Amino acid sequence: MAAKRVLLIDDNEDNRTLVKFALEMNTDWEVLLASDGVKGVTKAELERPDVILLDVIMPYLNGLEVYEVLKNNLFTCAIPLIFITATTQTKVIAKLENTLATGVIIKPFDPLRLDTQIAKICNWNLESIGKTVV
């Protein structure tokens, strides 16, 4: 089975580095990165990843705006999307959960379990996609 391709759209360089390292250390997934919503939409159209991890609070286009663009785009509308957010506001979490997004991951997350969280949300079997099981 081909390795999964994950696109992370996040304006925070430290978050991008952490997620890329954590996922590539524990899986054979390819992690693609975009530093803002506009670049993320373009990369999603060109690369067609297996899942998109989308930060909510970003400049220019916030996560919900990027979500709307992706879900209304013929090339990206079927890609599963997982919001990643540091907000703990119940209203915001409810709004994210009421979208057609595949899931929501709350920061701070455990980088060593991030692959498991993503796989569970996407209904992927980690053993069949290259995770080292110990």
C-alpha positions in Angstrom: 0.0 0.0 0.0 1.3 3.5 -0.9 2.3 5.7 2.0 -0.3 8.3 3.1 0.2 11.9 2.2 -0.7 14.5 4.9 -0.9 18.2 4.2 -0.5 20.4 7.2 -1.7 24.0 6.8 -0.4 26.0 9.8 1.2 29.5 10.0 3.3 28.5 13.0 6.7 27.2 11.9 7.3 25.4 15.2 4.0 23.5 14.8 4.8 22.6 11.3 8.3 21.2 12.3 6.8 19.3 15.3 4.0 17.7 13.3 6.3 16.8 10.4 8.9 15.2 12.6 6.4 13.3 14.8 4.5 11.9 11.8 7.5 11.0 9.8 9.3 9.4 12.8 6.4 7.1 13.5 5.0 6.3 10.0 6.0 6.2 6.4 3.7 9.1 5.7 4.8 12.0 3.6 4.1 15.3 5.3 3.5 18.3 3.0 3.6 21.8 4.5 1.9 25.1 3.8 2.5 28.2 5.9 -0.8 29.9 5.2 -4.3 29.3 3.8 -3.7 30.5 0.3 -0.5 28.3 -0.1 -2.4 25.5 1.5 -5.3 25.6 -1.0 -2.8 25.7 -3.9 -0.8 22.8 -2.5 -4.0 20.8 -1.8 -5.1 21.3 -5.4 -1.7 20.2 -6.8 -0.8 17.4 -4.5 -4.2 15.9 -3.6 -3.2 14.6 -0.2 -4.9 11.8 1.7 -5.8 14.1 4.6 -5.5 17.8 5.4 -4.6 19.0 8.9 -5.8 22.6 9.1 -4.9 25.2 11.8 -7.9 27.3 12.8 -6.2 30.6 13.7 -4.1 32.0 10.8 -3.7 35.4 9.2 -5.2 36.2 5.8 -7.6 33.2 5.5 -8.5 31.6 8.8 -9.1 27.9 9.1 -12.8 28.1 8.6 -12.4 30.3 5.5 -9.8 27.8 4.1 -12.2 25.0 4.9 -15.0 26.6 2.9 -12.6 27.1 -0.1 -11.5 23.5 0.0 -15.0 22.1 0.4 -16.2 24.2 -2.6 -13.4 23.2 -4.9 -13.9 20.3 -7.3 -10.3 19.1 -6.8 -10.2 19.2 -3.0 -13.8 18.7 -1.8 -13.4 14.9 -1.1 -10.2 15.2 0.9 -10.7 14.5 4.6 -10.0 17.5 6.7 -9.1 17.6 10.3 -9.0 20.9 12.2 -6.2 21.5 14.7 -6.9 24.2 17.2 -5.6 25.6 20.5 -9.0 27.2 21.3 -10.9 25.8 24.2 -14.0 27.9 23.6 -17.0 25.6 23.5 -18.7 27.8 20.8 -15.7 27.5 18.5 -15.3 23.8 19.1 -19.0 23.2 18.4 -18.8 25.3 15.2 -15.9 23.2 14.0 -17.7 20.0 14.9 -20.8 21.1 13.0 -18.9 21.4 9.7 -18.4 18.5 7.4 -14.8 18.2 8.6 -13.6 14.7 9.4 -12.5 15.6 12.9 -11.0 18.1 15.4 -7.7 17.7 17.3 -7.1 20.1 20.2 -3.7 21.6 20.9 -1.6 20.8 22.7 -1.6 17.3 21.4 0.8 14.4 22.2 3.2 14.3 19.2 3.9 10.7 19.8 0.2 9.8 19.5 -0.7 12.2 16.7 -0.4 9.5 14.0 -2.8 7.3 16.0 -5.3 10.2 16.4 -5.2 10.9 12.7 -5.5 7.3 11.8 -8.5 6.8 14.1 -10.3 9.9 12.8 -9.7 8.7 9.2 -10.4 5.1 9.9 -6.9 4.0 8.7 -5.3 0.9 9.9 -1.8 1.9 11.1 -0.3 -1.6 10.8 -1.1 -1.6 7.1 0.4 1.8 6.4 3.8 1.5 7.8 3.8 2.2 11.5 6.3 0.4 13.5 4.4 -1.5 16.1 6.4 -2.2 19.3 
